Amino acid sequence: MWKQWLIALVLVAVAVGGAFVYQNLDDGDAAQGGGERPASAVNTMLPQMDRVRDVVNAVGSLKALNAVELTTEVSGRVVELNLETGRRVEQGAVLLRLDDRQARADLQVIEAQLADARRQFERAQRLRSNNSISQSQVDELRTAVDVAEAQRQSARVRLENHRIEAPFAGVVGLSDISVGAYITAGTSVTTLDATDRMELGFSIPERFLGQVSLGQQVRGASPAYPDQTFSGQLVELGSRISELSRSLPVRALIDNPDGLLRPGQFMSATLTLRERQALVIPEQAVMIRGDEQYVFVAEDGVARRVSVNLGSRMPVTRPSPRTVLFRPGSRNRWSFLTFPSSGRYSQRFSAS
């Protein structure tokens, strides 16, 4: 019997001790909750004025400023060939020549006939001076001279058609023609492209129509040369808006002094609409909740939330005091944002 009483007393003592400990824990939590949270250490930075570019990004394809497919105008056997793929040629350079012996002989015959017609006409003029022949005979001989001159010009053109010259300075394309081959009129010989400056065609959304003008700067980038940027300017604006894409076709001339770019190549374009001065802050300082964008401004050691209007988000080419480490998902770009407020930033403050 006494053992049962002993067990009961032990259980009561344990219950009382547990209640006492629980009471003390609640009081400690309440006391701790009633105090302020400790201040958190953060990085701070003053907004800075910087030059910001408003740009439009697009993609397009390159075309040679002058491009032509060279074809023969007459049939004949190839006797001279100066087609080296990828070689740059000057305007007027002979690229191909066909056997032109018959054409040269025909020209010589016509030149001899022209010389004879001129001698007869000059003799007739002298005879006409003393009325030895009629004026109609003189006129017939004059006509014969004019016909012979026209025939000589035609023979010269036929002779020139036996060779192909470069119509402008450019780069020679691929060719399957060999010396000694017989080719017919209209045979494609090669291509010629002027690549010193390339034409980049792309489209911009119609909402930017009021901000686009000729002469604006265009920068191009190609996946083939990821570390290089090609500069140029806007030279042509389309006259119609596409009803399907609601965009305006435009063209820019891109400098290509080293000949790296080729016709048909894909290129991304960045059109600079304007440059302006604006306040910029790091991307990490911007908080987004729903449709609201805001930052925390330090005032007297307390963080105050301030709504902001975001401007352009643009990459930078070099680190600066206002830049920060890349944030996951930021696609390796720095952020440049408009910021309406400024003030002194403390090195340690608590959130309000």
C-alpha positions in Angstrom: 0.0 0.0 0.0 2.8 2.4 0.9 4.4 1.7 -2.5 1.3 3.0 -4.3 1.4 6.2 -2.3 5.1 6.7 -3.1 4.5 6.4 -6.8 1.6 8.9 -6.6 3.8 11.4 -4.8 6.6 11.1 -7.4 4.1 11.6 -10.3 2.7 14.7 -8.6 6.2 16.1 -8.1 7.1 15.6 -11.7 3.9 17.3 -12.9 4.5 20.3 -10.6 8.2 20.6 -11.8 7.1 20.4 -15.5 4.5 23.1 -15.0 7.1 25.3 -13.4 9.6 24.9 -16.2 6.9 25.5 -18.9 5.9 28.7 -17.1 9.4 30.0 -17.0 9.9 29.3 -20.8 6.7 31.2 -21.7 7.8 34.2 -19.7 11.2 34.2 -21.3 9.8 34.0 -24.8 7.3 36.8 -24.0 10.1 39.0 -22.6 12.3 38.3 -25.7 9.4 39.0 -28.1 8.6 42.3 -26.5 12.1 43.6 -27.4 13.3 44.9 -30.7 14.9 42.7 -33.2 18.7 43.3 -33.6 19.8 45.4 -36.6 20.9 43.5 -39.7 24.2 44.4 -41.5 23.6 45.3 -45.2 25.5 46.7 -48.1 24.5 50.2 -49.1 25.2 52.4 -52.1 24.4 55.9 -53.3 22.5 56.2 -56.6 24.7 57.7 -59.4 24.1 59.7 -62.5 25.1 57.9 -65.7 24.5 58.0 -69.4 21.7 55.6 -70.3 20.8 54.4 -73.8 17.2 53.7 -74.8 17.6 50.8 -77.3 15.5 48.4 -79.4 16.8 44.9 -79.9 16.0 42.9 -83.0 17.4 40.2 -85.2 18.0 40.3 -89.0 20.1 39.0 -91.9 23.0 40.5 -93.7 23.1 41.3 -97.4 25.9 42.6 -99.6 25.6 46.3 -100.5 26.1 45.3 -104.1 25.7 41.7 -105.2 25.4 40.1 -108.7 25.5 36.7 -110.4 27.8 36.9 -113.4 26.5 35.1 -116.6 27.8 34.9 -120.1 26.0 36.7 -123.0 27.4 34.6 -125.8 28.5 31.1 -126.4 32.1 30.1 -126.7 35.1 28.2 -125.4 36.9 29.6 -122.3 40.4 30.7 -123.0 41.2 32.8 -119.9 39.9 32.4 -116.4 40.7 34.6 -113.4 38.2 33.2 -110.9 39.8 32.6 -107.4 37.1 32.0 -104.8 37.3 34.5 -102.0 39.7 36.8 -103.8 39.0 40.5 -103.9 39.0 42.0 -107.3 38.8 45.7 -108.5 36.3 47.2 -110.8 37.0 46.4 -114.4 39.2 43.3 -113.8 38.8 40.6 -116.5 37.3 37.5 -114.8 36.7 35.3 -117.9 37.3 35.5 -121.6 35.9 33.4 -124.4 37.5 32.6 -127.7 36.9 35.9 -129.6 39.0 35.4 -132.8 35.9 35.4 -135.0 34.5 38.5 -133.3 37.8 40.3 -133.8 37.9 39.4 -137.5 34.3 40.6 -138.0 35.3 43.9 -136.4 38.3 44.3 -138.7 36.1 43.7 -141.8 33.6 46.4 -140.7 36.4 48.9 -139.9 37.7 48.4 -143.5 34.2 48.9 -144.9 33.9 52.1 -142.8 37.2 53.4 -144.1 36.1 52.8 -147.7 32.7 54.5 -147.1 34.5 57.6 -145.7 36.8 57.8 -148.7 33.9 57.6 -151.2 32.0 60.2 -149.2 34.9 62.7 -149.2 35.4 62.2 -152.9 31.7 62.9 -153.5 31.9 66.1 -151.5 34.7 67.3 -153.7 32.8 66.4 -156.9 29.7 68.1 -155.6 31.6 71.3 -155.1 31.8 71.7 -158.9 28.4 70.1 -159.6 29.8 66.9 -161.0 27.4 64.7 -159.0 24.0 65.3 -157.6 23.2 66.0 -153.9 21.2 62.8 -153.6 24.4 60.8 -154.4 26.3 62.6 -151.7 23.5 61.9 -149.2 23.5 58.2 -150.1 27.3 58.0 -149.4 26.8 59.9 -146.1 24.2 57.3 -145.1 26.6 54.6 -146.0 29.2 56.1 -143.6 26.6 56.3 -140.8 25.6 52.6 -141.3 29.2 51.5 -141.3 29.9 53.4 -138.0 26.8 51.7 -136.4 28.0 48.3 -137.6 31.4 48.9 -136.1 29.9 49.8 -132.8 27.8 46.6 -132.9 30.9 44.5 -133.7 32.7 46.1 -130.7 29.9 45.2 -128.4 29.9 41.6 -129.7 33.6 41.4 -129.1 33.2 42.8 -125.5 30.5 40.2 -124.8 33.2 37.5 -125.1 34.7 38.6 -121.7 33.3 39.2 -118.3 34.6 42.1 -116.2 33.9 42.9 -112.6 31.2 45.6 -112.5 32.4 46.8 -109.1 35.0 46.0 -106.5 34.1 42.9 -104.5 34.8 39.3 -103.5 34.5 36.5 -106.0 32.3 33.5 -105.1 32.3 29.8 -106.0 32.7 28.7 -109.7 32.6 25.4 -111.5 34.1 26.7 -114.8 37.4 25.5 -116.2 39.6 26.7 -119.0 38.8 24.9 -122.2 35.1 24.3 -121.3 32.5 25.3 -123.9 29.7 27.3 -122.3 26.5 28.6 -123.8 24.9 32.0 -123.4 23.3 32.6 -120.0 25.6 30.2 -118.2 26.2 31.3 -114.5 29.9 31.8 -114.0 30.2 33.0 -110.4 29.0 35.6 -107.9 30.5 38.9 -106.9 29.7 40.7 -103.6 30.8 44.0 -102.3 31.4 43.4 -98.6 33.2 46.5 -97.3 29.9 47.6 -95.9 27.0 45.1 -95.3 23.3 45.8 -95.3 21.5 44.6 -92.2 17.7 44.3 -92.6 15.5 44.0 -89.5 12.2 45.2 -88.1 11.2 47.3 -85.1 7.8 47.4 -83.3 5.6 50.2 -84.5 5.4 51.8 -81.1 8.9 53.1 -81.6 8.0 54.7 -84.9 8.0 58.2 -83.4 11.5 57.7 -82.0 13.3 56.3 -85.1 15.2 58.5 -87.5 17.9 58.0 -90.1 21.5 58.2 -88.9 20.9 56.5 -85.5 23.6 54.2 -84.2 23.2 50.5 -84.8 25.4 47.8 -83.1 25.4 44.3 -84.5 26.6 41.0 -82.9 27.0 37.7 -84.6 27.2 34.2 -82.9 30.2 33.5 -85.1 32.2 36.3 -83.3 30.8 36.5 -79.8 33.5 38.8 -78.5 33.2 41.4 -81.3 30.7 44.1 -82.0 30.1 45.6 -85.4 29.0 49.3 -85.7 26.9 51.0 -88.2 24.0 53.4 -88.7 20.4 53.4 -89.8 20.1 54.4 -93.5 16.6 53.4 -94.7 13.1 53.2 -93.2 10.3 51.2 -94.7 7.3 53.0 -96.1 4.7 50.5 -94.7 3.9 48.8 -91.4 3.5 45.0 -91.6 -0.1 44.2 -90.7 1.0 40.7 -89.5 3.8 41.7 -87.1 2.9 45.3 -86.6 6.5 46.2 -87.2 8.5 48.6 -89.5 11.2 47.1 -91.8 14.4 49.1 -91.6 17.9 48.8 -93.0 21.3 49.7 -91.6 24.8 49.7 -93.0 27.3 47.8 -91.0 31.0 48.4 -91.4 33.0 45.3 -92.4 36.6 46.4 -93.0 38.1 43.0 -92.2 35.6 41.0 -94.3 34.5 38.9 -91.4 30.8 39.2 -92.2 29.2 37.4 -95.1 25.9 37.8 -97.0 23.1 35.8 -95.6 24.6 35.7 -92.1 22.4 36.0 -89.0 23.0 39.0 -86.8 21.3 40.5 -83.7 20.9 44.3 -83.9 20.7 47.0 -81.2 19.3 50.3 -82.3 20.0 53.3 -80.1 17.0 55.5 -80.0 18.4 58.2 -77.7 21.0 58.8 -74.9 20.2 60.5 -71.7 21.4 61.1 -68.1 19.6 59.1 -65.4 20.0 57.9 -61.9 21.2 54.2 -61.7 21.3 51.7 -58.9 22.2 47.9 -58.8 19.5 45.4 -59.7 19.8 43.8 -56.3 18.4 46.9 -54.6 15.1 46.6 -56.4 12.3 44.6 -54.8 9.2 43.5 -56.7 5.9 42.5 -55.1 3.0 42.1 -57.6 2.9 45.2 -59.8 4.8 47.3 -57.4 8.6 47.9 -57.6 10.3 49.5 -54.6 13.7 50.0 -52.9 14.7 50.6 -49.3 16.1 54.0 -48.5 18.2 54.5 -45.4 17.1 57.5 -43.3 18.6 58.0 -39.8 19.6 54.3 -39.6 16.1 53.1 -40.5 15.1 51.5 -43.8 12.1 53.1 -45.5 10.4 51.5 -48.5 10.0 53.8 -51.5 8.2 53.0 -54.7 10.1 53.6 -57.9 9.5 53.7 -61.6 11.9 51.4 -63.5 13.6 52.6 -66.6 16.0 50.8 -69.0 17.8 47.6 -68.1 21.1 47.5 -69.9 24.4 45.6 -69.8 27.7 47.3 -68.9 31.0 46.5 -70.4 33.2 46.9 -67.3 32.7 46.6 -63.6 32.2 49.9 -61.6 31.6 50.8 -58.0 27.8 50.7 -58.6 27.8 47.2 -60.0 27.3 44.1 -58.0 27.7 40.4 -58.4 25.5 38.6 -61.0 22.3 37.3 -59.6 21.0 33.8 -60.6 18.7 34.2 -63.5 19.9 37.6 -64.5 21.5 36.3 -67.7 24.8 38.0 -66.9 23.5 41.5 -67.3 23.9 44.5 -65.0 20.7 46.6 -64.3 20.5 50.4 -64.8 17.3 51.8 -63.2 15.8 55.2 -62.6 15.7 56.1 -59.0 13.7 59.2 -57.7 15.2 59.5 -54.3 18.7 60.0 -52.8 20.2 60.3 -49.3 22.9 59.3 -47.0 23.2 55.6 -46.4 24.3 54.1 -43.1 26.3 50.9 -42.9 23.9 49.2 -40.5 20.2 49.8 -40.0 17.1 47.9 -38.9 14.0 47.3 -41.0 10.9 49.3 -40.2 
